[in-house]
Amino acid sequence: MGVVEILLLLAAAAGAGWIDAVVGGGGLLQLPALLVAGVSPVQALATNKLAAVFGTSSAAVAYARTTKIDRRVAVPAGLAAVVFAGLGAASAASISKDALTPLVMAALLCVALFVTLRPAFGAHSHPHLRTRARVLAATAVTGAAIAFYDGILGPGTGTFLIIAFTTILGMDFVHGSAHSKIINSCTNVGALIVFASQGHVLWSLGLGMAVCNIVGAQVGARMALRRGSGFVRIVLLCVVCAMVAKLGYEQFLS
């Protein structure tokens, strides 16, 4: 791999860190960049997780410093996410991604329509919705279902986490994004453990990309905190549309 390819990967990692910190979906940049650079698909997935662990974790710390975190959800969902993402990564080879992709595209389109048609959604927090039953539901959805999906496939995980926290617990987009970073960090750890045990991680390249991912994540987290839920909503819609376009191209045109 030449110097130009490495520099492009580092730039992609910084951009991916920014996207991940705001709404998730940094894999839109990071994974294709790794594949274009000649990295095999499984090594690309594994190395992407290594870089994302550092970037997402740094964003989670930035959010936690200024945003109140609901530990009743974050702690159990985070612990569960490590396990279920690992199970998903271990099961990835036995599940058809071609069958899953149309379902993911449909879910993302529903998210885009829902957020577009309800402009007030995610603008304000509704703490009265955080009943015990809803906390348990949010823990199960984010720490088990979405975490397992992240281990198997991954695209849209950050977005699905934000929507889950916003709809189930009534968080605004900023608080939803803050909680999603914690869970997403744990899903990345779970998947990374499996990929590392299988010997698929390119450690030197991944750690270099991790540094740039952290830089992008810090910038993105600070922008989201400073500009608020309206900014997060716009970025979320843009990223969802980009993910649908990318998945659609790969599924039907490539």
C-alpha positions as CSV (number, residue, x, y, z in Angstrom):
1,M,0.0,0.0,0.0
2,G,1.5,3.4,-1.1
3,V,1.7,6.7,0.7
4,V,-1.2,8.2,-1.2
5,E,-3.5,5.3,-0.3
6,I,-2.5,5.6,3.4
7,L,-3.1,9.4,3.4
8,L,-6.6,8.9,1.8
9,L,-7.4,6.3,4.4
10,L,-6.4,8.6,7.2
11,A,-8.6,11.4,5.7
12,A,-11.5,9.0,5.4
13,A,-11.0,8.0,9.0
14,A,-11.2,11.6,10.2
15,G,-14.4,12.1,8.1
16,A,-15.9,8.9,9.4
17,G,-15.2,9.9,13.0
18,W,-17.0,13.2,12.4
19,I,-20.1,11.4,11.0
20,D,-20.1,8.8,13.7
21,A,-19.9,11.4,16.5
22,V,-23.0,13.2,15.1
23,V,-25.3,10.5,13.9
24,G,-23.4,7.3,13.2
25,G,-22.7,5.9,9.7
26,G,-19.0,6.6,9.5
27,G,-18.6,3.3,7.8
28,L,-20.0,5.0,4.7
29,L,-16.5,6.5,4.3
30,Q,-14.2,4.2,6.1
31,L,-15.2,0.8,4.7
32,P,-15.2,1.8,1.0
33,A,-11.9,3.6,1.5
34,L,-10.4,0.4,2.9
35,L,-11.7,-1.7,0.1
36,V,-10.5,0.7,-2.6
37,A,-7.1,0.6,-1.0
38,G,-7.0,-3.1,-1.6
39,V,-7.9,-4.5,1.8
40,S,-9.9,-7.7,1.7
41,P,-13.6,-7.4,2.8
42,V,-13.2,-9.2,6.1
43,Q,-10.0,-7.3,7.0
44,A,-11.8,-4.1,6.1
45,L,-14.6,-4.9,8.5
46,A,-12.2,-5.8,11.2
47,T,-9.9,-2.8,10.8
48,N,-12.9,-0.5,10.5
49,K,-14.1,-1.7,14.0
50,L,-10.6,-1.1,15.5
51,A,-10.6,2.5,14.3
52,A,-14.3,3.0,15.2
53,V,-13.8,1.8,18.8
54,F,-11.4,4.7,19.5
55,G,-13.4,7.3,17.6
56,T,-16.8,6.4,19.0
57,S,-15.4,6.1,22.6
58,S,-13.8,9.5,22.4
59,A,-17.1,11.0,21.2
60,A,-18.9,9.2,24.1
61,V,-16.5,10.8,26.6
62,A,-17.1,14.3,25.0
63,Y,-20.8,13.9,25.2
64,A,-20.7,12.5,28.8
65,R,-18.9,15.6,30.0
66,T,-21.7,18.0,29.1
67,T,-24.8,15.7,28.7
68,K,-26.6,13.8,31.5
69,I,-26.3,10.1,30.8
70,D,-29.1,7.8,32.0
71,R,-27.1,5.0,33.7
72,R,-30.2,2.8,34.1
73,V,-30.0,2.3,30.3
74,A,-26.4,2.9,29.4
75,V,-24.8,0.5,31.7
76,P,-26.9,-2.7,31.2
77,A,-27.4,-2.0,27.4
78,G,-23.6,-1.4,27.0
79,L,-22.7,-4.6,28.8
80,A,-25.3,-6.5,26.7
81,A,-24.1,-4.9,23.5
82,V,-20.5,-6.3,23.9
83,V,-21.9,-9.8,24.1
84,F,-24.6,-9.6,21.4
85,A,-22.3,-7.7,18.9
86,G,-19.7,-10.4,19.5
87,L,-22.4,-13.1,18.8
88,G,-23.4,-11.2,15.7
89,A,-19.8,-11.0,14.4
90,A,-19.4,-14.7,15.1
91,S,-22.6,-15.5,13.1
92,A,-21.8,-13.1,10.2
93,A,-20.4,-15.8,7.9
94,S,-23.6,-17.9,8.2
95,I,-26.1,-15.2,7.4
96,S,-26.8,-13.9,3.9
97,K,-26.1,-10.2,3.7
98,D,-27.9,-10.0,0.4
99,A,-31.1,-11.0,2.1
100,L,-30.6,-8.5,5.0
101,T,-29.7,-5.5,2.8
102,P,-33.2,-4.8,1.4
103,L,-34.6,-5.0,4.9
104,V,-32.0,-2.5,6.2
105,M,-32.8,-0.2,3.2
106,A,-36.5,-0.3,4.0
107,A,-35.9,0.4,7.7
108,L,-33.7,3.4,6.8
109,L,-36.3,4.8,4.4
110,C,-38.9,4.5,7.1
111,V,-36.6,6.4,9.5
112,A,-36.1,9.2,6.8
113,L,-39.8,9.5,6.2
114,F,-40.6,9.5,9.9
115,V,-38.1,12.2,10.7
116,T,-39.0,14.3,7.7
117,L,-42.8,14.2,8.3
118,R,-42.4,14.9,12.0
119,P,-40.2,18.0,12.1
120,A,-40.7,18.3,15.9
121,F,-39.5,14.8,16.5
122,G,-36.3,14.8,18.6
123,A,-36.3,18.5,19.1
124,H,-37.2,18.3,22.7
125,S,-36.8,15.8,25.5
126,H,-39.8,14.1,27.1
127,P,-38.5,12.6,30.4
128,H,-42.0,11.5,31.5
129,L,-41.8,8.6,28.9
130,R,-38.9,7.0,30.9
131,T,-41.0,4.4,32.7
132,R,-39.5,1.2,34.0
133,A,-41.1,-0.8,31.1
134,R,-39.7,1.6,28.5
135,V,-36.2,1.5,30.1
136,L,-36.3,-2.3,29.9
137,A,-37.5,-2.1,26.3
138,A,-34.8,0.4,25.3
139,T,-32.1,-1.8,26.9
140,A,-33.3,-4.9,25.0
141,V,-33.6,-3.1,21.6
142,T,-30.3,-1.2,21.8
143,G,-28.2,-3.7,23.8
144,A,-29.4,-6.9,22.1
145,A,-31.2,-6.4,18.8
146,I,-29.3,-3.5,17.3
147,A,-26.0,-4.7,18.8
148,F,-26.4,-8.1,17.2
149,Y,-27.2,-6.4,13.9
150,D,-24.1,-4.3,14.2
151,G,-22.0,-7.5,14.6
152,I,-23.5,-9.1,11.5
153,L,-23.8,-6.2,9.1
154,G,-23.5,-2.7,10.7
155,P,-24.7,0.0,8.3
156,G,-27.0,2.4,10.1
157,T,-26.3,1.1,13.6
158,G,-25.7,4.6,15.1
159,T,-28.8,6.0,13.4
160,F,-31.0,3.1,14.6
161,L,-29.6,3.6,18.1
162,I,-30.5,7.3,18.1
163,I,-34.0,6.6,16.8
164,A,-34.5,3.9,19.4
165,F,-33.5,6.2,22.3
166,T,-35.6,9.1,20.9
167,T,-38.8,7.1,20.3
168,I,-38.7,4.7,23.3
169,L,-37.4,7.0,26.0
170,G,-38.4,10.4,24.6
171,M,-34.8,11.8,24.4
172,D,-34.0,14.7,22.1
173,F,-31.5,14.0,19.3
174,V,-28.5,15.3,21.2
175,H,-29.1,13.1,24.2
176,G,-30.1,10.2,21.9
177,S,-26.8,10.6,20.1
178,A,-24.9,10.8,23.4
179,H,-26.3,7.5,24.6
180,S,-25.9,5.9,21.1
181,K,-22.2,6.6,21.3
182,I,-21.8,4.6,24.5
183,I,-23.7,1.6,23.1
184,N,-22.0,1.8,19.7
185,S,-18.6,1.8,21.5
186,C,-19.6,-1.4,23.2
187,T,-20.8,-3.0,20.0
188,N,-17.5,-2.1,18.3
189,V,-15.6,-3.7,21.2
190,G,-17.7,-6.9,21.0
191,A,-17.2,-7.3,17.3
192,L,-13.5,-6.4,17.5
193,I,-12.8,-9.1,20.0
194,V,-14.2,-11.7,17.6
195,F,-12.4,-10.3,14.5
196,A,-9.1,-10.0,16.5
197,S,-9.4,-13.6,17.7
198,Q,-9.8,-14.7,14.1
199,G,-6.7,-12.7,13.0
200,H,-8.4,-10.3,10.6
201,V,-7.4,-7.0,12.1
202,L,-4.6,-4.9,10.4
203,W,-3.3,-3.4,13.6
204,S,-0.8,-0.8,12.4
205,L,-3.2,0.6,9.8
206,G,-6.1,0.5,12.1
207,L,-4.4,2.3,15.0
208,G,-3.2,5.0,12.6
209,M,-6.8,5.4,11.4
210,A,-8.0,5.4,15.0
211,V,-6.0,8.6,15.7
212,C,-7.7,10.4,12.8
213,N,-11.0,8.9,13.8
214,I,-10.6,10.4,17.3
215,V,-9.8,13.8,15.8
216,G,-12.9,13.8,13.6
217,A,-15.1,12.4,16.5
218,Q,-14.1,15.2,18.8
219,V,-14.9,17.9,16.2
220,G,-18.2,16.2,15.4
221,A,-19.3,15.8,19.1
222,R,-18.5,19.4,19.8
223,M,-20.4,20.6,16.8
224,A,-23.5,18.5,17.7
225,L,-23.4,19.8,21.3
226,R,-23.0,23.4,20.2
227,R,-25.5,23.4,17.4
228,G,-28.2,21.2,19.0
229,S,-30.9,18.8,17.9
230,G,-31.7,20.7,14.7
231,F,-28.2,20.2,13.4
232,V,-28.2,16.5,14.3
233,R,-31.6,16.0,12.6
234,I,-30.3,17.5,9.3
235,V,-27.1,15.4,9.4
236,L,-29.1,12.3,10.3
237,L,-31.3,12.7,7.2
238,C,-28.3,13.3,4.9
239,V,-26.5,10.3,6.2
240,V,-29.6,8.1,6.0
241,C,-30.1,9.1,2.3
242,A,-26.5,8.4,1.6
243,M,-26.6,5.0,3.2
244,V,-29.8,4.0,1.3
245,A,-28.1,5.2,-2.0
246,K,-25.0,3.2,-1.2
247,L,-26.7,0.0,-0.2
248,G,-29.1,0.3,-3.2
249,Y,-26.2,0.6,-5.6
250,E,-24.3,-2.3,-4.1
251,Q,-27.4,-4.5,-4.0
252,F,-28.9,-3.8,-7.5
253,L,-26.3,-2.1,-9.7
254,S,-22.8,-3.3,-8.8
